Amino acid sequence: MLESGEISEECYALIQDIDVVSEAMQPLADADVAVLWRPLMEAGGGWYWWGASGADAYRWLGDLLYTRMTEYHHLNQLIWVWNRQSSSYLADASQYDIASVDLYVKEDKTFGSRYEQYVALRNMAPGKLLEISECSNLPDMNTMFRDHTVWPFFGLLYASYLGTYTSDADLTAMYHSEAALTLGDYQP
């Protein structure tokens, strides 16, 4: 396709990069290991080239990535996570399993349940599991249950947030909350 001019050298290089990543994931697929896969994060934020290129280009790239990895490389153990900044960048519902959002609050603010963001994401991605892909401090487990905004999982972005935005005591309390499930609770 490159030689015939159907695709550009840049597009060919992109496909090669997708192939390199896919080949690196193949041992996990062979071992039947599920992978949470959040490519092209923060869609529509404009600070990454895939978001700055516009919604149509982003969706085209997402479709290429998904198709190449699932249909060509048969990486069917991937759990696809779409990460939003704008509904205009929403991926096709058949191409992601989890919808996620990054939520940061100032150091001196309580995280709470993030009810408004939860409802907005739920409305944007009905029927999908919702998660906080990046956050600055811990969600409040009791407030989440009170507000019916139970985020199944979340990820603190930087270790530097621990001890600054989140105290060791708060972290320990969250993991020992009756509302939290941890690896220690898992019984096959």
Secondary structure, DSSP 8 states (H G I E B T S, - for coil): -TTTTSS-HHHHHHHHHHHHHHHHHHHHHHTT--EEE--S-SBT-SSSHHHHT-HHHHHHHHHHHHHIIIIIS--TTEEEEEEES-GGG---GGG-SEEEEEE---TTS-----HHHHHHHHHHSTTSEEEEEEESS---HHHHHHHT---S-EEE--GGGBTTTB-HHHHHHHHTSTT---GGG---
